């Protein structure tokens, strides 16, 4: 009987000790997690304020891919590792400008730009009309899909790039881009941003976007533009005349198009934070306007 009693006591104590150890571990994990989060928010605020100051110190007359903000910035501060990436949004086409400000009618001035982009890349034109019918405010088709089975067409302006995945015909490949015969075919995430002001910064835009701006901008002329801006950024649209192949007719049409610029206004910031061997990301959209910076939104994950 005594042996059985002793065994019972030992078993009970072992169970209690294990439970207490588990409770202590859970409590300690909770405290550490809380400390991490508290530190994370402090680091995030400090990092974002530093980025704001950094962008404000940069000249807002022109923005180029040679600017310091355009290069990844790795930092180590008190064993906290940061990687800061800033991408201006005016290098992309804003899909929302496909429609006029009323959100009802196609913007005939810029529609040909999107047409050329889709044609040059090889995307089906029906996909372009699917985007239009996703955005336009009515439920009447303008040539694209309006009736979705699982959810209705938004019939409103696009708020985030990820939203475009919901549009009929936007496959994983079309969204992300893909490689065919060794050639990269750009996806929507390389071409579009609903966060831009609707202008195109010719100092930062990709070759695909540049070529879509005018029917006379061939691959070779666009290559000349990119080569020229690497050495000497464009200070205004007239500087394009210094590029081999760009004539006065092209410049005139680009001015009439009224979406060409040499500076950027909106910046998407991604800050990777390595804190106690845990990786976090702070993503924020910043708007630089009138020598001030506004945080449009931010999220940590």
C-alpha positions, 0 to 999 in steps of 0.5 A: 500500500505504501509503495502504491501511495508513494507512486501516486504522490510522485505521479501527481507531483510530476503532473503538477510540475509539468503543468506548472512548467507548461504554464510558465512557458506559456506565460513567458511566451506571452510576455516575450511576444508582448515585448516583441510587439511593443518593440516592433511598433516602436521600431516601425514608427521610428523607421517610417519617420526616418523614411519620411525625412529621407524622402523629404530631403530628396529633391521633389523636382525629379525622381529617378532610379539613381536616387538613393531611395530607389536602392534597397537600404540594409541597416543594423541597429542594436542587433535589429536588422532592417531592409528598406525598399521604396518603390515609387508608384508613378512608374506604373499605369493606374488602371483607374484612369481607364475611366473618366472621373465620373467612373462611368465612361471610358477615358478615350484619351488614355484608352489607346495607351492600355490598348498598346500595352496589351497588344505589345505584351500579347494579352487578350483585349477582352481582358482590358474590357473586363477591367473596365467593366469591373470599375465602371459604376453601372452593371451594363457591359462595355464589352467585358464581364459583368455577371460573376457567379461567386461575387458581383463586379465591384462597379467602383474604382480599384483600391488595391493591386490584389483586387485585380486578381478577382477580375475574370481572366486574371490568372496567377500567371497574368497577375505575377508574370511568367517566362516563355521561351526564356523571355519574361512576360510582365504581369499586372503587378509589374505594370499597374498600381491603383496608388499612383496619381495617374501620371507616368514618371518617364525617369522610372517607368519600365520599357513596357509602360514607356512603349505604350505611351505613343505608337511611334515609340519603338523598342529601340527608341525606348531602349535609347530613352532608358539608356539616356536617363541612366546618364542624365535624368529628364528634367521635363518632357522636352528633354526627350528631344535629346534622345535619338529617335524622339521627334517633335511629333512624339513630344507633341502627342505626349503633351496632349496625352497629359499623363507624362511627368518626371517626378513621383508623388506616391511611394510604397514602402516595405520595411523588413524587420528582423527582431529576435530572429522573427521576421516582420514586414511594415508596408506603408503608402506615403504621399509626398506633396507640397513638401510634406509627407502623408501616411495614406495607410500602413500595416504590419504582418 
